[in-house]
Amino acid sequence: MSDLVVTASVNIIPEGPIPELVALAVLAERLGYGRCWVYDEGLATRDVYVTLAAIAAATAATAADFSAQMNIQVHGGIGFTWEHDLHL
């Protein structure tokens, strides 16, 4: 008998933009929390607060849009079928 051991490793998880999605979602969350903190502490005038709110909203909208677009790619195109409600 031979002591030769053959091991094979196959990565069935495709490469995807998961780290970028997570980083963008965390950034949007931090901007939202930062905006709330500035408001709670009374550290900014109304103009600064409105600007921070607009930046947080734009970042959150961008994160949501990018996540929705990449969702089909990450799940292997299942969103194009009626078997899954990803496309809705």
Phi and psi in degrees as a GROMACS rama.xvg file:
@    title "Ramachandran Plot"
@    xaxis  label "Phi"
@    yaxis  label "Psi"
@TYPE xy
-101.181  145.253  SER-2
-92.4905  13.0907  ASP-3
-75.7538  123.55  LEU-4
-113.89  124.745  VAL-5
-107.337  124.548  VAL-6
-118.793  138.972  THR-7
-126.992  140.997  ALA-8
-127.381  125.913  SER-9
-123.758  126.092  VAL-10
-91.4798  109.053  ASN-11
-90.2245  -5.88961  ILE-12
-87.4312  119.416  ILE-13
-71.4834  155.303  PRO-14
-66.9908  136.652  GLU-15
-151.102  177.147  GLY-16
-87.1648  29.3967  PRO-17
-59.4253  -47.4605  ILE-18
-60.2354  -37.7389  PRO-19
-67.2347  -38.5614  GLU-20
-63.5346  -44.432  LEU-21
-65.4633  -43.8101  VAL-22
-62.7215  -40.4835  ALA-23
-68.447  -39.4318  LEU-24
-65.9883  -39.6582  ALA-25
-65.7485  -40.9827  VAL-26
-61.4356  -45.5336  LEU-27
-62.1186  -39.9397  ALA-28
-65.3072  -43.7159  GLU-29
-64.3785  -39.1176  ARG-30
-64.7742  -39.4634  LEU-31
-64.7375  -44.8159  GLY-32
-65.1349  -38.2684  TYR-33
-63.0083  -39.9834  GLY-34
-63.1227  -43.3063  ARG-35
-64.7646  -38.5785  CYS-36
-65.3839  -43.3424  TRP-37
-60.18  -40.9713  VAL-38
-66.8107  -46.0953  TYR-39
-63.651  -37.6706  ASP-40
-81.7971  -12.447  GLU-41
67.5002  34.9501  GLY-42
-89.6979  -7.01711  LEU-43
-135.219  156.481  ALA-44
-78.5199  173.9  THR-45
-62.0837  -39.8648  ARG-46
-62.5324  -43.4217  ASP-47
-66.0449  -41.6466  VAL-48
-63.2153  -43.0047  TYR-49
-63.54  -39.5649  VAL-50
-65.2008  -43.697  THR-51
-62.9442  -38.9889  LEU-52
-64.6291  -40.3991  ALA-53
-65.7172  -40.4098  ALA-54
-65.1935  -44.519  ILE-55
-63.3844  -41.87  ALA-56
-66.5362  -41.4719  ALA-57
-65.3055  -40.2942  ALA-58
-67.1514  -41.27  THR-59
-65.4215  -39.6619  ALA-60
-66.324  -39.8873  ALA-61
-64.7511  -41.9646  THR-62
-63.2912  -42.6334  ALA-63
-66.143  -42.6294  ALA-64
-65.2521  -46.2635  ASP-65
-63.6611  -40.6546  PHE-66
-64.2348  -40.9611  SER-67
-65.9737  -39.4185  ALA-68
-67.4546  -39.8724  GLN-69
-82.067  -12.7005  MET-70
-59.7774  -42.7921  ASN-71
-65.8409  -39.0403  ILE-72
-65.4268  -41.824  GLN-73
-66.7615  -36.1734  VAL-74
-91.5935  15.2395  HIS-75
72.3141  30.2895  GLY-76
81.3642  8.59265  GLY-77
-66.0139  -18.8972  ILE-78
-68.6952  -12.936  GLY-79
-85.9019  -1.65931  PHE-80
-109.65  163.204  THR-81
-86.4292  0.522687  TRP-82
-73.7432  -16.3255  GLU-83
-137.89  142.87  HIS-84
-93.0657  27.7752  ASP-85
-65.0677  -34.1728  LEU-86
-77.3595  -11.1235  HIS-87
